[in-house]
Amino acid sequence: MRAHPFPSNRTVGIPLGFADVPERSELRDQVSAEGLNLDHIEQAVLRAYVQLAVTPNEADGVRSVTLASFRAVEVRLTEVVQPKHVLPGIPPFWLEVCSHATGTVLDSCGCFDFTETELAIAADLVSEAEKRVG
């Protein structure tokens, strides 16, 4: 089931261009007794963004990559590919925490670019998801 890309609880706004594509389990392997390192999460978000560039669009104009999985919860980065004039003010990138059990988006945050502020909010979202199921 495709999660709707706009159920945001948080939206922030705001240069792109980083390298490396993460393995699906890479972020999960970095969990310690204190939880995920926020710098590692930020790096994983940026790598997922780069991976989106080589991910084909689905029929509905959306592309998505998995950032992390925590038991029955998956964190993915989704890009809604659209002309800018269609939905002005709506972020094109969404970090979504999805439940496999219910097929719903539990939490999300929208991003326009990936500034330090957006990355910090995204890292917090992933960290909170890991803590809830951890």
N, C-alpha and C positions, 0 to 999 in steps of 0.2 A: 504494500500500500504506500503510495507517495504521500509524504507529509506536505501540508500546505506551506508554502514558503513565507507566509506573512503573519504568523501568529506571535508577534514579538512581544515580549515582556520588557525588553530593553532595546533602545535604538540609539546608536551613537554615530557620529559622522566623522568620515574623514579618511602614500606613494607605494607603490608596489614594486615588485621585482626582486625576488629572492630565488635561490636554487635548492636542489635536493628534493627528492620525492620520498616520503616516509613509508616504511613498511607498516602494514595494518596494525601490528602488535607493538610497534616501537614505543609509543607513548605509554602503553600499559606496562612495559618492562621497566619504565623509569619510576614506578610507584615505590615509595619507601614507607617506612613506618609513620612518617609525618605527612604522607600524602604526596601528591605530584609537585614537582618543582615548577614554579610558575614560569621561569625562563624556558624550560623545556617545552612547556605547553605553548608558549608564544612561538617558539621555533617550529613546533609541529603545525601550528595554524598557518604559518607562512609557507611551509613545505606543502601543505594541503592546497593552499592557494595556487602554487605553481603547478601542482598536479592537475588542478581544474583546467589549466590551459591546454592540456593534452587529453582531456576527457571529452568524448563526443557528447553533443547535446542529445537529450532525449526528445521524443516527439513533441513534448509540450514546451520546448525551449529551455529546459532546466538541465543543469549538470550538477552532479553531487559526488563527493568523495568521503569515505569514512576516515575520521581523524582518530577515533579511539572506541573501544568497546569495553564496557564494564558490566559483566554478567548479562542481564537482559536489557541493558541500556546501551545505545549506540550514540556517539557524537559525530555529527557529520557537517561538513561545510558544503553549502549549496549556493549555486549562482543562478540567478534568474536572468537569462539572456533576453534583453529587451531594448528597443529604441528608447533613448533617454526621455523623449517627449511623451511616452505612453503613461508612465507612472512616475512623474517627477516627485522627488522627496522620499521615495521608497528605496531603501538600500538594495543594491543588487546582490549582496552576499549575506548569507544567513548561517550562523552557527546554531545547529539544532540538536537538542538532547531528545532522543526518540526512544520510546518504549517498544520493545519487540512484543511484549505481552499484550499491550492494548492497541498497538499500531498508531499511537498518537505522539505528538510533539509535547514533551513535558515542560520544556523551557527553550528559549531562543534569544539571540541577540542579532540585530541587523548591523551591517557594516557597509560603509561606502568605500573606504580604502582601509588600510591597516596601519594606522598611526599608533603611537605608543598608548594613547588613551583607549583606542579600540582593542588593541592587543591585550591590555590589562583587563578590560571587561570580559573579553573572550576567555582569557586564562582563568578568570574567576568562575565563569560559567562552567568550564570543563572541570575545574577543581571541585566545585560544589556538586556536580553530577557524580564524580568519583566518590566523594564523601557520603552521599546519600545511599549509594549501593555498596560501598566499601565495608 
